[in-house]
Amino acid sequence: MVVGPGTSIEGEVRGPGDLVVRGSLRGRVAMGGTVRLEADSDVRADIRAPRVVIVDGAVFQGDVDTSGN
């Protein structure tokens, strides 16, 4: 799943695969794969995923849980 540039999502995003964020996301994220916050992203969310990558330049505020619970 991709949140593209210029796209804003508010709410909960969940799924079994990966998530790449290049836009704006507010809320909660629960993914089964990797969550990648690209340099042009603005994310204010709690993230639960096995792997989280925050690229230099990304704006992020929230909690990260990679424990798998």
N, C-alpha and C positions, 0 to 999 in steps of 0.2 A: 504494500500500500504506500502511496506517495501523497503527501500534502505539498502541492506545488507552490511556487512563488506567487504571491498575491492572493493566496487562498487562506481563509480564516475558518477555523473550526473551534466551536465552543461546546464542551460536553465530554462524553466518554468515547474513547477509541479503543477497540479491542479486537483481537484476531489471533489466529494461530501462526502467522508468518512474521515477516519483517515490516518495519515502518521507517520511511525516510521523510524527514520534515524539512521543507525549504520555505514554508510559509509561517503562519501564526497558529498556535494551538493553545487553548485554555481548557483545563479540566483534569481528566485522568486518562492514563494510557496503561493498557495491560496487553502485552504482546507475547507470543510464544517464541519469537526469534529475536533478531537484533533491532534495536531502536537507534537510528542515526540522526542526530541533529546537525544539519549542514550549517555552513557559515552564515547564511542569510536567514536562518530561522529565528523565531521569537517564541519560546515555549515557557508557559507558566502552568506547569502541571506536575502531578505526581506520576512517576513512571515505574511500572513493574514489568521487567523483562530479564531474560537470562544474560543479555549483553546490551550495554548502552555505550554509544560512542558520541562524544560531544566535540565537534570540530571547532578549532580556534575561530572565534568570531561569532559563534552562536550565542544567543541570549537565552539563558535558562534560569528558572527559579522554581524550586520544588524539591521533592524527595525522590530518591532513586532506590529501588529495591531489586537486587539481582539474585536474591536467595532462592527464587523459584517457588516460594510459598504464596 
